[in-house]
Amino acid sequence: MTNAGAGGSANPDELENGPGDSTAAAVELDALALRVATDAAVEEAGEPELVGEVVDVYAEDGIAVTARFQALVDGYRGWLWSVTIALLDADHPTVSEVVLLPGPDALLAPAWVPWEQRIRSGDLGVGDLLPAASDDPRLVPAYVQSDDPAVEAVALEIGLGRVRVLSREGREDAAERWHDGPFGPDDDMAVHAPARCATCAFYLPLAGSLGAGFGACGNEYSPADGRVVDAGYGCGAHSETIGAPRSAAGMGDVVVDELRLEVHRHEAVTESPAEAMSDLDGSEAVMESPEDSASEGAGRVVVTESVEDAVSAEDAAPVGSAADEAPDADPAPQE
């Protein structure tokens, strides 16, 4: 942005709401006129911080000059303070008007759309009524030649017809919408498909002139099943797709271990624990007499190793008796 008071100005033709005439000349304001315009913008804004630098200055006519300043108001990014002053007397410039106008980068509301044109595809709900306009260019009276041979043949054959049929413009609109829609040739599914719908057995061409480029999909496994598709559309469910056929996952034999009972037999021990201990000299088996365990409440025999384990341990290394291995205990004190 260029300060016009500093010796230049921005091109008015590049700014929205600039001079109406492209031949309007950029001018330079003297210090007095520029101060008057700045003070008027600050007064309108309410605070000096809301008025930025000069964007441009241009002549409206031989007397009126407009200076535009940056608007630093929250929510008005890209808007401009436009101050028009009259220079009848160069020594006494007067303010004609001060307005806030949108610049080329201003945030604006969408263009106004009439109410009758605001309905979009998919807006119609259950129970809604949408009558066609009497001058709808997509429709023509049925008695007018529809230039569709299929429509003419049916009406001629049965002697009946609809009140109105699609005009050429209506069919072209539908064809363009379907071609550019989600089931057209440019969809990602179609781009990666092995072949096109035109060569698929599930492709059901439409009757009439639209049948040259459109049809319905009859493959229940296709994402386009039951929808109008472009002949150039395609998917992985094409009838001529080459690949391994679908098959159920193989299942092995069912094995239930709970139906088999495993029995482990053990030889019965016929000798008493005391006899087994006497046969194994030096084993780690310990037997407690009922008198020794009376303090615990009951007599029991504790065997820390089985007979087989004791024999194996004795063969591996000679071990002294439990009495030999036990340290000498201090004699009990005598009373």
ZIMO-V672015 format. One record per residue. N is the residue number from 1. RES is the residue in one small letter. NEAR is the number of other ideal C-beta (glycine too) atoms within 12 Angstrom. Layout:
n = [N & N]
res = [RES & RES]
near = [NEAR & NEAR]
This chain:
n = [1 & 2 & 3 & 4 & 5 & 6 & 7 & 8 & 9 & 10 & 11 & 12 & 13 & 14 & 15 & 16 & 17 & 18 & 19 & 20 & 21 & 22 & 23 & 24 & 25 & 26 & 27 & 28 & 29 & 30 & 31 & 32 & 33 & 34 & 35 & 36 & 37 & 38 & 39 & 40 & 41 & 42 & 43 & 44 & 45 & 46 & 47 & 48 & 49 & 50 & 51 & 52 & 53 & 54 & 55 & 56 & 57 & 58 & 59 & 60 & 61 & 62 & 63 & 64 & 65 & 66 & 67 & 68 & 69 & 70 & 71 & 72 & 73 & 74 & 75 & 76 & 77 & 78 & 79 & 80 & 81 & 82 & 83 & 84 & 85 & 86 & 87 & 88 & 89 & 90 & 91 & 92 & 93 & 94 & 95 & 96 & 97 & 98 & 99 & 100 & 101 & 102 & 103 & 104 & 105 & 106 & 107 & 108 & 109 & 110 & 111 & 112 & 113 & 114 & 115 & 116 & 117 & 118 & 119 & 120 & 121 & 122 & 123 & 124 & 125 & 126 & 127 & 128 & 129 & 130 & 131 & 132 & 133 & 134 & 135 & 136 & 137 & 138 & 139 & 140 & 141 & 142 & 143 & 144 & 145 & 146 & 147 & 148 & 149 & 150 & 151 & 152 & 153 & 154 & 155 & 156 & 157 & 158 & 159 & 160 & 161 & 162 & 163 & 164 & 165 & 166 & 167 & 168 & 169 & 170 & 171 & 172 & 173 & 174 & 175 & 176 & 177 & 178 & 179 & 180 & 181 & 182 & 183 & 184 & 185 & 186 & 187 & 188 & 189 & 190 & 191 & 192 & 193 & 194 & 195 & 196 & 197 & 198 & 199 & 200 & 201 & 202 & 203 & 204 & 205 & 206 & 207 & 208 & 209 & 210 & 211 & 212 & 213 & 214 & 215 & 216 & 217 & 218 & 219 & 220 & 221 & 222 & 223 & 224 & 225 & 226 & 227 & 228 & 229 & 230 & 231 & 232 & 233 & 234 & 235 & 236 & 237 & 238 & 239 & 240 & 241 & 242 & 243 & 244 & 245 & 246 & 247 & 248 & 249 & 250 & 251 & 252 & 253 & 254 & 255 & 256 & 257 & 258 & 259 & 260 & 261 & 262 & 263 & 264 & 265 & 266 & 267 & 268 & 269 & 270 & 271 & 272 & 273 & 274 & 275 & 276 & 277 & 278 & 279 & 280 & 281 & 282 & 283 & 284 & 285 & 286 & 287 & 288 & 289 & 290 & 291 & 292 & 293 & 294 & 295 & 296 & 297 & 298 & 299 & 300 & 301 & 302 & 303 & 304 & 305 & 306 & 307 & 308 & 309 & 310 & 311 & 312 & 313 & 314 & 315 & 316 & 317 & 318 & 319 & 320 & 321 & 322 & 323 & 324 & 325 & 326 & 327 & 328 & 329 & 330 & 331 & 332 & 333 & 334 & 335]
res = [m & t & n & a & g & a & g & g & s & a & n & p & d & e & l & e & n & g & p & g & d & s & t & a & a & a & v & e & l & d & a & l & a & l & r & v & a & t & d & a & a & v & e & e & a & g & e & p & e & l & v & g & e & v & v & d & v & y & a & e & d & g & i & a & v & t & a & r & f & q & a & l & v & d & g & y & r & g & w & l & w & s & v & t & i & a & l & l & d & a & d & h & p & t & v & s & e & v & v & l & l & p & g & p & d & a & l & l & a & p & a & w & v & p & w & e & q & r & i & r & s & g & d & l & g & v & g & d & l & l & p & a & a & s & d & d & p & r & l & v & p & a & y & v & q & s & d & d & p & a & v & e & a & v & a & l & e & i & g & l & g & r & v & r & v & l & s & r & e & g & r & e & d & a & a & e & r & w & h & d & g & p & f & g & p & d & d & d & m & a & v & h & a & p & a & r & c & a & t & c & a & f & y & l & p & l & a & g & s & l & g & a & g & f & g & a & c & g & n & e & y & s & p & a & d & g & r & v & v & d & a & g & y & g & c & g & a & h & s & e & t & i & g & a & p & r & s & a & a & g & m & g & d & v & v & v & d & e & l & r & l & e & v & h & r & h & e & a & v & t & e & s & p & a & e & a & m & s & d & l & d & g & s & e & a & v & m & e & s & p & e & d & s & a & s & e & g & a & g & r & v & v & v & t & e & s & v & e & d & a & v & s & a & e & d & a & a & p & v & g & s & a & a & d & e & a & p & d & a & d & p & a & p & q & e]
near = [24 & 22 & 23 & 33 & 28 & 16 & 13 & 17 & 33 & 26 & 19 & 33 & 19 & 19 & 32 & 21 & 25 & 29 & 30 & 15 & 13 & 14 & 11 & 24 & 21 & 31 & 31 & 23 & 32 & 20 & 14 & 19 & 35 & 28 & 20 & 31 & 42 & 34 & 23 & 29 & 42 & 24 & 18 & 24 & 28 & 16 & 14 & 16 & 14 & 22 & 33 & 26 & 25 & 36 & 41 & 41 & 44 & 35 & 30 & 26 & 19 & 12 & 18 & 27 & 39 & 45 & 47 & 45 & 39 & 34 & 36 & 24 & 24 & 12 & 12 & 23 & 18 & 25 & 33 & 40 & 39 & 40 & 44 & 31 & 36 & 25 & 30 & 16 & 13 & 17 & 11 & 13 & 29 & 22 & 29 & 23 & 21 & 29 & 22 & 28 & 28 & 23 & 30 & 24 & 18 & 21 & 16 & 17 & 8 & 7 & 8 & 9 & 11 & 9 & 7 & 12 & 11 & 11 & 18 & 9 & 12 & 8 & 10 & 12 & 9 & 5 & 6 & 10 & 9 & 14 & 11 & 18 & 14 & 9 & 11 & 19 & 17 & 19 & 24 & 26 & 16 & 20 & 14 & 20 & 17 & 29 & 19 & 28 & 17 & 22 & 30 & 21 & 14 & 19 & 21 & 14 & 11 & 11 & 7 & 10 & 22 & 17 & 13 & 22 & 27 & 30 & 26 & 23 & 17 & 25 & 30 & 20 & 20 & 25 & 26 & 17 & 20 & 32 & 25 & 17 & 23 & 22 & 35 & 29 & 26 & 19 & 26 & 16 & 27 & 32 & 16 & 14 & 30 & 20 & 24 & 27 & 43 & 28 & 20 & 33 & 18 & 30 & 36 & 23 & 25 & 27 & 18 & 25 & 24 & 31 & 21 & 19 & 28 & 35 & 33 & 27 & 35 & 22 & 27 & 11 & 17 & 29 & 22 & 36 & 20 & 16 & 27 & 30 & 43 & 39 & 31 & 28 & 43 & 37 & 34 & 23 & 29 & 30 & 23 & 19 & 22 & 10 & 11 & 6 & 7 & 9 & 8 & 6 & 6 & 6 & 8 & 6 & 6 & 8 & 9 & 7 & 8 & 8 & 8 & 8 & 7 & 8 & 6 & 6 & 6 & 9 & 10 & 6 & 13 & 9 & 14 & 14 & 27 & 16 & 15 & 24 & 27 & 16 & 17 & 30 & 19 & 23 & 31 & 26 & 31 & 24 & 25 & 21 & 18 & 14 & 11 & 15 & 16 & 12 & 11 & 13 & 8 & 14 & 16 & 16 & 20 & 18 & 23 & 18 & 21 & 19 & 27 & 18 & 18 & 26 & 20 & 16 & 20 & 22 & 14 & 11 & 10 & 13 & 21 & 14 & 18 & 19 & 12 & 12 & 14 & 10 & 8 & 8 & 7 & 6 & 6 & 6 & 5 & 4 & 3]
